[in-house]
């Protein structure tokens, strides 16, 4: 979401983190990420983002790069990024819906994967933030919850399937 847009999912995420024992959590922003597998021209990729994957009024969108700093979190503490993805082999309804919508506008992809990225401002260790995020936002049976390392793009660390063509 753009920085000037209220993030109700971020507020709910913050409350869930507090309930999970992370009392020092400040602001939280929730980012949706989509990973498209297939051969796409730059024009097709731009069309996919503009027509299906992002709302131009509410969302910031980035392709093969991190989002601009306008989506940063505010408050005391350190920034932490935690990404939640479906485990390999688990049905991903959001991804399947996106794939159908892409096909409807003529953008053919082999697979679509969706993820939620939580940008968390908290005065806590990375381990404490990850543990609280796993309790608050992940389902161990169907999801992987990972902490994105500082200085790396979440686009490459969020997808955990080794067979994916997305580079490590």
Secondary structure, 3 states (H helix, E strand, C coil): CCCCCCCHHHHHHHHHHHHCCCCCEEEEEEEEEEEEECCCCHHHHHHHHHHHHCCCCCCCCCCCCCCCHHHCCCCCCEEEEEEEEECCCCCCHHHHHHHHHHHHCCCCCCEEEEEEEEEEEECCCHHHHHHHHHHHHCCCCCEEEEECCCCCCHHHHCCCCCCCCCCC
